[in-house]
Amino acid sequence: MLKQYFKFLTLPHDKLSHFFYGVTTSLCMLPFFSHYFIMCTLLVISVAKEIWDTYNNGGIEYLDLLATVSGGAAIILARSL
């Protein structure tokens, strides 16, 4: 019964994997590059992936792009604290 009220808290596996790849990429780049460069790189990689998906898997999913960049932003914000 409570499951219907908390359904909005679940994320699809696809979005979690995009978030994970954003986290992993930013963690690998963090010792070598500035925060600004990391975020720009994540944005470029995410946009390129979504363009590739347009031609191969259907269309652009903006939430995938947002999930990838959010993963990087979470690491950068945590590092800044």
Summary of the structure (lengths in Angstrom):
residues: 81
radius of gyration: 14.5
end to end distance: 39.3
largest distance: 49.1
contacts: 220
relative contact order: 0.20
helix: 79%
strand: 0%
